Amino acid sequence: MTWKEGQRVKLAAELGLSGSVGLAGDSAAEAAVVGSLSLAAGCEGTVERRYERQDRHQSQEVREYVRLKSLLDDFGHQMPSASRQQIAEQVSSLEAEWVAHQERTRHVRVRVRLDNGLVLDDAREDLFTSA
């Protein structure tokens, strides 16, 4: 589901957060506090921000698809029909890899302010359901 800013959401499942937390004003060399926090499924909050990130890693096939598709779109009308047809076939054969890349590398993240005051930033969109 796609969330919008201001939309009410709730956690779809219990969420456990753990790790080291440095004390404010202390150097990193000093002892850190270790803690954990569990948030129950159903905790409600409001979406403050939604953003998408693209993974920059591209396979050779994806790079070739982008190159050939650009060539075809920009100069296909000037090419001899046999060349245009050959490039169109190559683009078609690489399209499945391109679609898989788009699905695999699109990361939708949200920043949600929970009603209890906690803020979950850079959280996966699928952790939430509509409230």
C-alpha positions, 0 to 999 in steps of 0.5 A: 500500500502507498502511504501519504503524509498525514495518513494514520497507520498502525504497526502490522506486527510486533517490532523489536528494536535493540542496540547500543545507545551512546549517552549524550555528551559522552565520547564514543570511547566511554561505555554505551548503554545497551537496550531494547524496545518492543512495540506491539502490533497495532501501535498507531501513528501518523506518516510524516514523510514518504520517500523512495530510494533506488539502489544504484547497483545495476547488472550488465544486462540492466545497463545494456537495456538502458543504453539500447532503450535510450538509443532507440528512443532518441535515434530510432526514427533516423535508423535504417529499419533493419537496425531499428528492428535489431535494437528493438529485439534486443531491448525486448529480450532485456525487458524482463531483467529491467522490470525485475531490477525496478521491482528489486531496487525500489525501496519505499520508506516512511517516517512515522511518528507514533502516538506514544512519541516515538519516531520510526524513520527510514522504516519499510512501508510494509511494516504498517497497515491503515489505521 
